[in-house]
Amino acid sequence: MFTIRKLLLNDKMRLIMMAAFFIVFVYFSITLIIAESEWINRILIIAVVVFFSFFFILSEILKYLYKKVMQKLVADCDPEESLNMANKFKKYDIIKGYKNPLLVLQTLIYMDLGDYNQLEKHIENPVFQAGANMKLIYNYNKFYIALNHHDFDQATEYFRLINEAYKKKSKRKQAVKPIYSLNLISADYYLYKKNMTKAEDGLRAVNPDFLNPREKTYYYISYAKFCKQKGLQKEITYLKDAQAIGPHLAHVKNYD
């Protein structure tokens, strides 16, 4: 289960280990430089040490900043600020090591902002056709874009593709990672189809304890929609649960 405390503890432990590794690396590098009698060799060693130190420190800074962007979106449920932070982050990522993760992160941001037009343009980037996982992300977003546009035929087609991707047997490297909850996707599909039995099956199969705060808002809103269609009073309870976590998210603000 995602918790901020667990995230901070894991980050703290990793930073301590990386700091210890860096100190040992610098210590042995200095020892090697002092032991070297030739100035040319000393200069070469110093150049190598500076080069690796620069990229090591840059890598750690980028990891820290990227996690802050993720935390702002996933834990704080603030897509506008997360988008601002992501745009600033791009300037620091001079080696473009986070190009693809940022592209994926932006799909979450645009969905949380309710900007489906921008989301549709964004996922036409060719990178979303490179590999099984990226195709899954593409199909997932096209599915929700279709639902948002009330295009049930397209939604059905992408729902089929998502199911195929999850159930397809392939080599471990080629198999898709369960990035999204198939049960929640199924619940949303059958809610739109007004098949309450299957929608309820999907919702009941989701364990909210394994969802992060952002994901919980989608789960609660889907459950609220289910209760609304069934005429159940718990609709308000689920809506309030979502509002308590992410009042600035589009699917929460614009719920009706």
Residue pairs with C-beta under 8 A, 6 or more apart in sequence:
1 209
1 210
2 74
2 75
2 211
2 212
2 213
4 71
4 75
7 67
7 71
7 75
11 64
11 67
15 60
18 60
22 53
22 56
22 57
25 52
25 53
25 56
26 49
26 53
29 45
29 49
32 45
33 42
33 45
33 46
33 49
36 42
36 45
55 95
58 94
58 95
59 97
61 92
62 89
62 92
62 93
62 97
62 98
65 85
65 89
65 92
66 89
66 98
66 101
68 85
69 82
69 85
69 86
69 89
69 105
70 105
72 78
72 81
72 82
72 85
73 79
73 82
73 105
73 108
73 109
73 112
73 214
74 212
74 213
74 214
75 212
75 213
75 214
76 82
76 213
77 112
77 213
77 214
77 217
77 245
77 246
77 248
77 249
78 248
79 108
79 109
79 112
79 113
79 248
79 249
79 250
80 113
80 248
82 105
82 109
83 106
83 109
83 113
86 102
86 105
86 106
86 109
89 98
89 102
90 102
93 99
93 102
99 127
100 127
100 134
103 122
103 125
103 127
103 128
104 134
104 137
106 122
107 119
107 122
107 123
107 137
107 141
108 214
110 116
110 118
110 119
110 122
111 119
111 141
111 144
111 250
112 214
112 246
112 249
112 250
112 251
113 250
114 250
114 251
114 254
115 250
116 144
116 145
116 148
116 149
119 141
119 145
120 141
120 142
120 145
123 137
123 138
123 141
123 142
127 134
128 134
128 135
128 137
128 138
129 135
129 138
132 165
132 170
132 174
132 175
132 176
133 176
133 177
133 179
135 165
136 162
136 165
136 176
136 179
136 180
137 179
139 158
139 161
139 162
139 165
140 158
140 162
140 179
140 180
140 185
142 154
142 158
143 155
143 158
143 159
143 162
143 185
143 189
144 188
146 152
146 154
146 155
146 158
147 155
147 188
147 189
147 192
152 192
152 193
155 189
155 192
156 189
159 185
159 186
159 189
162 180
162 182
162 185
163 182
165 176
166 176
166 178
166 182
168 175
168 176
169 175
181 206
181 211
181 215
181 219
183 202
183 203
183 205
183 206
184 202
184 203
184 206
184 218
184 219
184 222
185 202
186 198
186 199
186 201
186 202
187 198
187 199
187 200
187 201
187 202
187 203
187 206
187 222
187 226
188 202
188 222
190 196
190 198
190 199
190 202
191 199
191 222
191 225
191 226
191 229
194 229
196 226
196 229
196 230
199 226
200 226
203 219
203 222
203 223
203 226
206 219
208 216
208 219
211 219
213 245
213 246
214 245
214 246
214 249
216 241
216 242
216 245
217 242
217 245
217 246
217 249
217 251
217 252
218 251
220 238
220 239
220 241
220 242
220 245
221 238
221 239
221 242
221 251
221 252
221 255
223 234
223 238
224 235
224 236
224 238
224 239
224 242
224 255
225 235
226 232
227 233
227 234
227 235
227 238
228 235
239 252
239 255
242 249
242 252
242 255
243 252
246 252
247 253
